Amino acid sequence: MPIVTLENAGNLTDEQKTRLIKELTNVVVEVTKKPAQAVYIRIDEVPRKNFGVGGKSLG
């Protein structure tokens, strides 16, 4: 069973999450030839203050 975890700094809308789940599932099905029912997608939303890029906090 393929499991995909996406970490995102900040919040996504429900519509964005729905689209990501659909599109990521489609890619995994295409590449692995597994049925969509076997693909798990997990979206973790992490506060921007917990991420840093280039030595600076995103928060």
Residue pairs with C-beta under 8 A, 6 or more apart in sequence:
1 34
1 38
1 39
1 40
2 28
2 32
2 34
2 38
2 39
2 40
3 40
3 42
4 24
4 28
4 39
4 40
4 41
4 42
5 42
5 43
5 44
6 20
6 24
6 41
6 42
6 43
6 44
7 44
7 46
8 43
8 44
8 45
8 46
9 46
9 47
9 48
9 50
9 51
9 58
10 45
10 47
10 48
10 58
11 45
12 20
12 43
12 45
17 43
20 41
20 43
21 41
21 43
24 39
24 41
25 36
25 39
25 41
26 36
28 34
28 39
29 35
29 36
29 39
32 39
47 59
48 57
48 58
48 59
49 57
49 58
49 59
50 59
51 57
51 58
51 59
52 58
